[in-house]
Amino acid sequence: MRLSRALQEKLMDVRLRDKLLAEGKLTKEEVKKFLDGTADEAKNATYTDENSDED
């Protein structure tokens, strides 16, 4: 089961997703279903200040 999940996540990798959509190997509906099934992790995000002078 873990291999199946890993392969599914690989198909949805943003680096491959657009290519697979263009080739017709993935549908927009499949992408939407996958994204709707993922948890919102925004609360765990860490933000940094790009203009910080710290080294």
PyMOL Python script that loads the backbone (N, CA, C, O; Angstrom):
from pymol import cmd

cmd.read_pdbstr("""\
ATOM      1  N   MET A   1       0.822  -1.198   0.000  1.00  0.00           N
ATOM      2  CA  MET A   1       0.000   0.000   0.000  1.00  0.00           C
ATOM      3  C   MET A   1       0.862   1.256   0.000  1.00  0.00           C
ATOM      4  O   MET A   1       0.509   2.244  -0.644  1.00  0.00           O
ATOM      5  N   ARG A   2       1.978   1.234   0.706  1.00  0.00           N
ATOM      6  CA  ARG A   2       2.831   2.413   0.763  1.00  0.00           C
ATOM      7  C   ARG A   2       3.428   2.735  -0.598  1.00  0.00           C
ATOM      8  O   ARG A   2       3.567   3.910  -0.938  1.00  0.00           O
ATOM      9  N   LEU A   3       3.780   1.737  -1.380  1.00  0.00           N
ATOM     10  CA  LEU A   3       4.330   1.958  -2.708  1.00  0.00           C
ATOM     11  C   LEU A   3       3.293   2.621  -3.600  1.00  0.00           C
ATOM     12  O   LEU A   3       3.610   3.542  -4.352  1.00  0.00           O
ATOM     13  N   SER A   4       2.066   2.155  -3.518  1.00  0.00           N
ATOM     14  CA  SER A   4       0.984   2.738  -4.314  1.00  0.00           C
ATOM     15  C   SER A   4       0.805   4.216  -3.983  1.00  0.00           C
ATOM     16  O   SER A   4       0.647   5.038  -4.885  1.00  0.00           O
ATOM     17  N   ARG A   5       0.827   4.551  -2.716  1.00  0.00           N
ATOM     18  CA  ARG A   5       0.679   5.947  -2.270  1.00  0.00           C
ATOM     19  C   ARG A   5       1.860   6.787  -2.761  1.00  0.00           C
ATOM     20  O   ARG A   5       1.673   7.914  -3.220  1.00  0.00           O
ATOM     21  N   ALA A   6       3.056   6.248  -2.666  1.00  0.00           N
ATOM     22  CA  ALA A   6       4.253   6.969  -3.113  1.00  0.00           C
ATOM     23  C   ALA A   6       4.193   7.257  -4.610  1.00  0.00           C
ATOM     24  O   ALA A   6       4.550   8.349  -5.051  1.00  0.00           O
ATOM     25  N   LEU A   7       3.743   6.281  -5.385  1.00  0.00           N
ATOM     26  CA  LEU A   7       3.627   6.479  -6.829  1.00  0.00           C
ATOM     27  C   LEU A   7       2.565   7.529  -7.160  1.00  0.00           C
ATOM     28  O   LEU A   7       2.752   8.338  -8.069  1.00  0.00           O
ATOM     29  N   GLN A   8       1.462   7.515  -6.429  1.00  0.00           N
ATOM     30  CA  GLN A   8       0.407   8.512  -6.637  1.00  0.00           C
ATOM     31  C   GLN A   8       0.929   9.913  -6.329  1.00  0.00           C
ATOM     32  O   GLN A   8       0.668  10.855  -7.077  1.00  0.00           O
ATOM     33  N   GLU A   9       1.660  10.047  -5.238  1.00  0.00           N
ATOM     34  CA  GLU A   9       2.213  11.351  -4.879  1.00  0.00           C
ATOM     35  C   GLU A   9       3.245  11.813  -5.902  1.00  0.00           C
ATOM     36  O   GLU A   9       3.353  13.009  -6.171  1.00  0.00           O
ATOM     37  N   LYS A  10       3.995  10.894  -6.468  1.00  0.00           N
ATOM     38  CA  LYS A  10       4.969  11.246  -7.500  1.00  0.00           C
ATOM     39  C   LYS A  10       4.260  11.807  -8.730  1.00  0.00           C
ATOM     40  O   LYS A  10       4.743  12.760  -9.341  1.00  0.00           O
ATOM     41  N   LEU A  11       3.132  11.230  -9.093  1.00  0.00           N
ATOM     42  CA  LEU A  11       2.366  11.740 -10.230  1.00  0.00           C
ATOM     43  C   LEU A  11       1.864  13.153  -9.978  1.00  0.00           C
ATOM     44  O   LEU A  11       1.706  13.936 -10.914  1.00  0.00           O
ATOM     45  N   MET A  12       1.617  13.476  -8.727  1.00  0.00           N
ATOM     46  CA  MET A  12       1.086  14.789  -8.386  1.00  0.00           C
ATOM     47  C   MET A  12       2.184  15.798  -8.050  1.00  0.00           C
ATOM     48  O   MET A  12       1.893  16.948  -7.719  1.00  0.00           O
ATOM     49  N   ASP A  13       3.437  15.371  -8.134  1.00  0.00           N
ATOM     50  CA  ASP A  13       4.545  16.281  -7.895  1.00  0.00           C
ATOM     51  C   ASP A  13       4.428  17.446  -8.882  1.00  0.00           C
ATOM     52  O   ASP A  13       4.257  17.241 -10.084  1.00  0.00           O
ATOM     53  N   VAL A  14       4.523  18.658  -8.361  1.00  0.00           N
ATOM     54  CA  VAL A  14       4.321  19.843  -9.190  1.00  0.00           C
ATOM     55  C   VAL A  14       5.298  19.874 -10.374  1.00  0.00           C
ATOM     56  O   VAL A  14       4.993  20.461 -11.412  1.00  0.00           O
ATOM     57  N   ARG A  15       6.456  19.251 -10.222  1.00  0.00           N
ATOM     58  CA  ARG A  15       7.437  19.238 -11.309  1.00  0.00           C
ATOM     59  C   ARG A  15       7.010  18.329 -12.457  1.00  0.00           C
ATOM     60  O   ARG A  15       7.467  18.506 -13.586  1.00  0.00           O
ATOM     61  N   LEU A  16       6.141  17.360 -12.183  1.00  0.00           N
ATOM     62  CA  LEU A  16       5.680  16.430 -13.223  1.00  0.00           C
ATOM     63  C   LEU A  16       4.234  16.665 -13.634  1.00  0.00           C
ATOM     64  O   LEU A  16       3.841  16.345 -14.756  1.00  0.00           O
ATOM     65  N   ARG A  17       3.453  17.217 -12.736  1.00  0.00           N
ATOM     66  CA  ARG A  17       2.003  17.316 -12.924  1.00  0.00           C
ATOM     67  C   ARG A  17       1.621  18.023 -14.219  1.00  0.00           C
ATOM     68  O   ARG A  17       0.795  17.513 -14.975  1.00  0.00           O
ATOM     69  N   ASP A  18       2.206  19.188 -14.489  1.00  0.00           N
ATOM     70  CA  ASP A  18       1.843  19.933 -15.698  1.00  0.00           C
ATOM     71  C   ASP A  18       2.188  19.154 -16.959  1.00  0.00           C
ATOM     72  O   ASP A  18       1.429  19.171 -17.928  1.00  0.00           O
ATOM     73  N   LYS A  19       3.314  18.482 -16.951  1.00  0.00           N
ATOM     74  CA  LYS A  19       3.724  17.664 -18.101  1.00  0.00           C
ATOM     75  C   LYS A  19       2.731  16.522 -18.329  1.00  0.00           C
ATOM     76  O   LYS A  19       2.319  16.263 -19.460  1.00  0.00           O
ATOM     77  N   LEU A  20       2.357  15.850 -17.251  1.00  0.00           N
ATOM     78  CA  LEU A  20       1.425  14.730 -17.369  1.00  0.00           C
ATOM     79  C   LEU A  20       0.039  15.202 -17.798  1.00  0.00           C
ATOM     80  O   LEU A  20      -0.651  14.498 -18.536  1.00  0.00           O
ATOM     81  N   LEU A  21      -0.375  16.378 -17.349  1.00  0.00           N
ATOM     82  CA  LEU A  21      -1.657  16.943 -17.795  1.00  0.00           C
ATOM     83  C   LEU A  21      -1.610  17.218 -19.292  1.00  0.00           C
ATOM     84  O   LEU A  21      -2.550  16.886 -20.015  1.00  0.00           O
ATOM     85  N   ALA A  22      -0.526  17.820 -19.759  1.00  0.00           N
ATOM     86  CA  ALA A  22      -0.384  18.147 -21.180  1.00  0.00           C
ATOM     87  C   ALA A  22      -0.366  16.896 -22.044  1.00  0.00           C
ATOM     88  O   ALA A  22      -0.855  16.914 -23.173  1.00  0.00           O
ATOM     89  N   GLU A  23       0.190  15.821 -21.526  1.00  0.00           N
ATOM     90  CA  GLU A  23       0.272  14.558 -22.279  1.00  0.00           C
ATOM     91  C   GLU A  23      -1.018  13.742 -22.185  1.00  0.00           C
ATOM     92  O   GLU A  23      -1.160  12.725 -22.864  1.00  0.00           O
ATOM     93  N   GLY A  24      -1.956  14.185 -21.345  1.00  0.00           N
ATOM     94  CA  GLY A  24      -3.209  13.462 -21.197  1.00  0.00           C
ATOM     95  C   GLY A  24      -3.105  12.233 -20.294  1.00  0.00           C
ATOM     96  O   GLY A  24      -4.014  11.404 -20.263  1.00  0.00           O
ATOM     97  N   LYS A  25      -2.011  12.119 -19.571  1.00  0.00           N
ATOM     98  CA  LYS A  25      -1.820  10.980 -18.674  1.00  0.00           C
ATOM     99  C   LYS A  25      -2.435  11.227 -17.302  1.00  0.00           C
ATOM    100  O   LYS A  25      -2.496  10.328 -16.464  1.00  0.00           O
ATOM    101  N   LEU A  26      -2.887  12.457 -17.088  1.00  0.00           N
ATOM    102  CA  LEU A  26      -3.481  12.879 -15.836  1.00  0.00           C
ATOM    103  C   LEU A  26      -4.591  13.868 -16.164  1.00  0.00           C
ATOM    104  O   LEU A  26      -4.444  14.687 -17.071  1.00  0.00           O
ATOM    105  N   THR A  27      -5.690  13.797 -15.440  1.00  0.00           N
ATOM    106  CA  THR A  27      -6.797  14.722 -15.699  1.00  0.00           C
ATOM    107  C   THR A  27      -6.860  15.788 -14.607  1.00  0.00           C
ATOM    108  O   THR A  27      -6.358  15.593 -13.500  1.00  0.00           O
ATOM    109  N   LYS A  28      -7.482  16.912 -14.936  1.00  0.00           N
ATOM    110  CA  LYS A  28      -7.662  17.982 -13.959  1.00  0.00           C
ATOM    111  C   LYS A  28      -8.508  17.490 -12.786  1.00  0.00           C
ATOM    112  O   LYS A  28      -8.310  17.923 -11.650  1.00  0.00           O
ATOM    113  N   GLU A  29      -9.438  16.599 -13.058  1.00  0.00           N
ATOM    114  CA  GLU A  29     -10.279  16.047 -12.000  1.00  0.00           C
ATOM    115  C   GLU A  29      -9.458  15.222 -11.013  1.00  0.00           C
ATOM    116  O   GLU A  29      -9.692  15.278  -9.805  1.00  0.00           O
ATOM    117  N   GLU A  30      -8.490  14.453 -11.530  1.00  0.00           N
ATOM    118  CA  GLU A  30      -7.623  13.660 -10.668  1.00  0.00           C
ATOM    119  C   GLU A  30      -6.776  14.570  -9.776  1.00  0.00           C
ATOM    120  O   GLU A  30      -6.583  14.284  -8.594  1.00  0.00           O
ATOM    121  N   VAL A  31      -6.275  15.661 -10.345  1.00  0.00           N
ATOM    122  CA  VAL A  31      -5.475  16.608  -9.578  1.00  0.00           C
ATOM    123  C   VAL A  31      -6.333  17.243  -8.490  1.00  0.00           C
ATOM    124  O   VAL A  31      -5.909  17.339  -7.338  1.00  0.00           O
ATOM    125  N   LYS A  32      -7.535  17.678  -8.853  1.00  0.00           N
ATOM    126  CA  LYS A  32      -8.434  18.309  -7.880  1.00  0.00           C
ATOM    127  C   LYS A  32      -8.761  17.341  -6.745  1.00  0.00           C
ATOM    128  O   LYS A  32      -8.743  17.726  -5.576  1.00  0.00           O
ATOM    129  N   LYS A  33      -9.059  16.096  -7.082  1.00  0.00           N
ATOM    130  CA  LYS A  33      -9.380  15.090  -6.065  1.00  0.00           C
ATOM    131  C   LYS A  33      -8.195  14.892  -5.117  1.00  0.00           C
ATOM    132  O   LYS A  33      -8.378  14.798  -3.903  1.00  0.00           O
ATOM    133  N   PHE A  34      -6.993  14.829  -5.666  1.00  0.00           N
ATOM    134  CA  PHE A  34      -5.801  14.653  -4.836  1.00  0.00           C
ATOM    135  C   PHE A  34      -5.600  15.849  -3.910  1.00  0.00           C
ATOM    136  O   PHE A  34      -5.362  15.680  -2.715  1.00  0.00           O
ATOM    137  N   LEU A  35      -5.696  17.056  -4.465  1.00  0.00           N
ATOM    138  CA  LEU A  35      -5.484  18.259  -3.662  1.00  0.00           C
ATOM    139  C   LEU A  35      -6.559  18.433  -2.599  1.00  0.00           C
ATOM    140  O   LEU A  35      -6.269  18.900  -1.498  1.00  0.00           O
ATOM    141  N   ASP A  36      -7.786  18.067  -2.913  1.00  0.00           N
ATOM    142  CA  ASP A  36      -8.868  18.153  -1.935  1.00  0.00           C
ATOM    143  C   ASP A  36      -8.658  17.164  -0.786  1.00  0.00           C
ATOM    144  O   ASP A  36      -9.164  17.374   0.317  1.00  0.00           O
ATOM    145  N   GLY A  37      -7.917  16.097  -1.042  1.00  0.00           N
ATOM    146  CA  GLY A  37      -7.680  15.077  -0.031  1.00  0.00           C
ATOM    147  C   GLY A  37      -6.454  15.323   0.833  1.00  0.00           C
ATOM    148  O   GLY A  37      -6.192  14.568   1.768  1.00  0.00           O
ATOM    149  N   THR A  38      -5.695  16.382   0.525  1.00  0.00           N
ATOM    150  CA  THR A  38      -4.511  16.670   1.327  1.00  0.00           C
ATOM    151  C   THR A  38      -4.848  17.654   2.440  1.00  0.00           C
ATOM    152  O   THR A  38      -5.739  18.492   2.300  1.00  0.00           O
ATOM    153  N   ALA A  39      -4.132  17.538   3.533  1.00  0.00           N
ATOM    154  CA  ALA A  39      -4.369  18.407   4.689  1.00  0.00           C
ATOM    155  C   ALA A  39      -3.769  19.790   4.455  1.00  0.00           C
ATOM    156  O   ALA A  39      -2.766  19.933   3.756  1.00  0.00           O
ATOM    157  N   ASP A  40      -4.391  20.800   5.046  1.00  0.00           N
ATOM    158  CA  ASP A  40      -3.875  22.160   4.983  1.00  0.00           C
ATOM    159  C   ASP A  40      -2.824  22.313   6.077  1.00  0.00           C
ATOM    160  O   ASP A  40      -3.150  22.273   7.264  1.00  0.00           O
ATOM    161  N   GLU A  41      -1.597  22.483   5.692  1.00  0.00           N
ATOM    162  CA  GLU A  41      -0.488  22.577   6.645  1.00  0.00           C
ATOM    163  C   GLU A  41       0.000  24.013   6.804  1.00  0.00           C
ATOM    164  O   GLU A  41       1.128  24.225   7.249  1.00  0.00           O
ATOM    165  N   ALA A  42      -0.809  24.992   6.457  1.00  0.00           N
ATOM    166  CA  ALA A  42      -0.404  26.399   6.538  1.00  0.00           C
ATOM    167  C   ALA A  42       0.001  26.783   7.956  1.00  0.00           C
ATOM    168  O   ALA A  42       0.880  27.625   8.140  1.00  0.00           O
ATOM    169  N   LYS A  43      -0.621  26.184   8.948  1.00  0.00           N
ATOM    170  CA  LYS A  43      -0.306  26.523  10.341  1.00  0.00           C
ATOM    171  C   LYS A  43       1.112  26.109  10.720  1.00  0.00           C
ATOM    172  O   LYS A  43       1.652  26.599  11.711  1.00  0.00           O
ATOM    173  N   ASN A  44       1.717  25.222   9.951  1.00  0.00           N
ATOM    174  CA  ASN A  44       3.069  24.756  10.235  1.00  0.00           C
ATOM    175  C   ASN A  44       4.142  25.499   9.432  1.00  0.00           C
ATOM    176  O   ASN A  44       5.327  25.184   9.531  1.00  0.00           O
ATOM    177  N   ALA A  45       3.724  26.473   8.649  1.00  0.00           N
ATOM    178  CA  ALA A  45       4.665  27.203   7.798  1.00  0.00           C
ATOM    179  C   ALA A  45       5.573  28.094   8.635  1.00  0.00           C
ATOM    180  O   ALA A  45       5.175  28.613   9.678  1.00  0.00           O
ATOM    181  N   THR A  46       6.795  28.258   8.158  1.00  0.00           N
ATOM    182  CA  THR A  46       7.751  29.166   8.777  1.00  0.00           C
ATOM    183  C   THR A  46       8.069  30.245   7.750  1.00  0.00           C
ATOM    184  O   THR A  46       8.441  29.947   6.615  1.00  0.00           O
ATOM    185  N   TYR A  47       7.921  31.485   8.155  1.00  0.00           N
ATOM    186  CA  TYR A  47       8.159  32.607   7.255  1.00  0.00           C
ATOM    187  C   TYR A  47       9.468  33.285   7.619  1.00  0.00           C
ATOM    188  O   TYR A  47       9.805  33.408   8.797  1.00  0.00           O
ATOM    189  N   THR A  48      10.195  33.718   6.623  1.00  0.00           N
ATOM    190  CA  THR A  48      11.452  34.418   6.841  1.00  0.00           C
ATOM    191  C   THR A  48      11.394  35.775   6.169  1.00  0.00           C
ATOM    192  O   THR A  48      10.631  35.985   5.226  1.00  0.00           O
ATOM    193  N   ASP A  49      12.202  36.686   6.662  1.00  0.00           N
ATOM    194  CA  ASP A  49      12.284  38.024   6.100  1.00  0.00           C
ATOM    195  C   ASP A  49      13.428  38.047   5.091  1.00  0.00           C
ATOM    196  O   ASP A  49      14.589  37.901   5.473  1.00  0.00           O
ATOM    197  N   GLU A  50      13.120  38.226   3.828  1.00  0.00           N
ATOM    198  CA  GLU A  50      14.157  38.232   2.783  1.00  0.00           C
ATOM    199  C   GLU A  50      15.073  39.437   2.896  1.00  0.00           C
ATOM    200  O   GLU A  50      16.208  39.397   2.421  1.00  0.00           O
ATOM    201  N   ASN A  51      14.603  40.495   3.511  1.00  0.00           N
ATOM    202  CA  ASN A  51      15.385  41.722   3.604  1.00  0.00           C
ATOM    203  C   ASN A  51      16.197  41.815   4.879  1.00  0.00           C
ATOM    204  O   ASN A  51      16.756  42.867   5.187  1.00  0.00           O
ATOM    205  N   SER A  52      16.265  40.737   5.614  1.00  0.00           N
ATOM    206  CA  SER A  52      17.006  40.722   6.867  1.00  0.00           C
ATOM    207  C   SER A  52      18.502  40.875   6.604  1.00  0.00           C
ATOM    208  O   SER A  52      19.029  40.295   5.654  1.00  0.00           O
ATOM    209  N   ASP A  53      19.186  41.656   7.444  1.00  0.00           N
ATOM    210  CA  ASP A  53      20.627  41.882   7.294  1.00  0.00           C
ATOM    211  C   ASP A  53      21.449  40.884   8.108  1.00  0.00           C
ATOM    212  O   ASP A  53      22.673  40.997   8.163  1.00  0.00           O
ATOM    213  N   GLU A  54      20.800  39.921   8.733  1.00  0.00           N
ATOM    214  CA  GLU A  54      21.512  38.926   9.523  1.00  0.00           C
ATOM    215  C   GLU A  54      22.298  37.978   8.620  1.00  0.00           C
ATOM    216  O   GLU A  54      21.845  37.633   7.528  1.00  0.00           O
ATOM    217  N   ASP A  55      23.467  37.564   9.076  1.00  0.00           N
ATOM    218  CA  ASP A  55      24.282  36.617   8.299  1.00  0.00           C
ATOM    219  C   ASP A  55      24.200  35.249   8.877  1.00  0.00           C
ATOM    220  O   ASP A  55      24.820  34.321   8.357  1.00  0.00           O
TER     221      ASP A  55
END
""", "prot")
cmd.dss("prot")
cmd.show_as("cartoon", "prot")
cmd.util.cbc("prot")
cmd.orient("prot")
